[in-house]
Amino acid sequence: MRPITIFGSIIIGAVSLLPLGVLPILLGGLNDAGLLSKAGIGQAATLELLGLTLGATVGGYWMARGAMRLKTAATALGLVAVNVANAHAETTAAVFLDRAAAGLLAGLLFGAANAIIVRSNNPDRLTGILCGASVVPQIGLAYLFPVLLIPTFGVAAGLYALAAGALIAALFAVTLVDKVGVLKRAERTGNRFSGTVMLYGSATILQAAGLGAAWTYIERVATQHGLGPSVIGLAFSASLASQVAASWLSAWLVPSMAKWPGLLVLVLTQAGFIALAVLTDAPTAFIVAICLFASAACALQAFQMAQIVRLDTTRRAAVLILPMILFGNGLGPLIASFATTEVDVLGGGWAAVAMTAASLLLYVVCASRSTRQRTASHA
């Protein structure tokens, strides 16, 4: 794979994930504008993220079959149009429809990037690089949205910023290839659908659901605790900056590290610091907590990719690991929305802690099973 193709796929993948870093602030702005209720924040996030998951799953295969450049450019321009339409939405139903469509189109873009990454020589390292690169443009937007853009120009300004990002993806479509190779099929005796692989996938979905729930509601949690826009903006920007460092550090370290210990420690870190973010009303503690739980989750993705490649050497399951993460990101806010009310959103945060803790238990079981299987195969 040519370096320019890898670079272009990273840029397009970063654009497709651009809403993730600012989605809590964007949906909070729509809530303040009267277009979403507190529960509607989680529901809108779920629609967008499930659309992203569907698009990423389908896109990984559809984009790879041919005419990838043309498909990517057309999809990106469609995403521009949807975000502009959302900027002029006047009803909750229109917001739901626009965010679902935006998620689907962004998912197709992500599918194009993912199709190239999983066929590279270092998919685990490139996954970490993509996670970090996707966060870089989010850092500035996460501060500008609550501090300048939305207070000054309204929530529509944030949607126009996302449209501009999609336009950049359309321009980078030319760097891609039109078609990529077909991944080899698993043998009948292979472990593509083994119990261990499915258990691993379930744990990954739950971990991502915990992150998605926490990230979606954390801005409203901070507001409920009385933290101001400047603290919230600083917290999100600092968190996103730390995610870049964590992602790139894990991308560098993961090839030489033991996979299971690193993965389990990072999941535990995510659970613990989500809990701290929900509990504290101290600005410094809140900023530290959001930085650490989000960074742990971002660093985790390189370990998740590396471990699934070890569990399924055909890499066919690896194509699905990032869509599973996105599916979990979308499922979590929906579950958390049932634990929130118009006056109290802390229940959504505790739902995030519970989902992350459940994923940790499943990962421990999965690690034990895979270790026993590997020992038996060498006996």
BELGI-V79307 format. One record per helix or strand. SS is the DSSP state (H for helix, E for strand). FROM is the first residue (numbers start at 1). TO is the last residue. If there is no record, write none. Layout:
<<SS | FROM | TO> <SS | FROM | TO>>
//
This chain:
<<H | 3 | 16> <H | 18 | 32> <H | 38 | 65> <H | 68 | 87> <H | 92 | 117> <H | 123 | 153> <H | 155 | 175> <H | 195 | 224> <H | 229 | 256> <H | 259 | 279> <H | 283 | 311> <H | 318 | 337> <H | 346 | 378>>
//
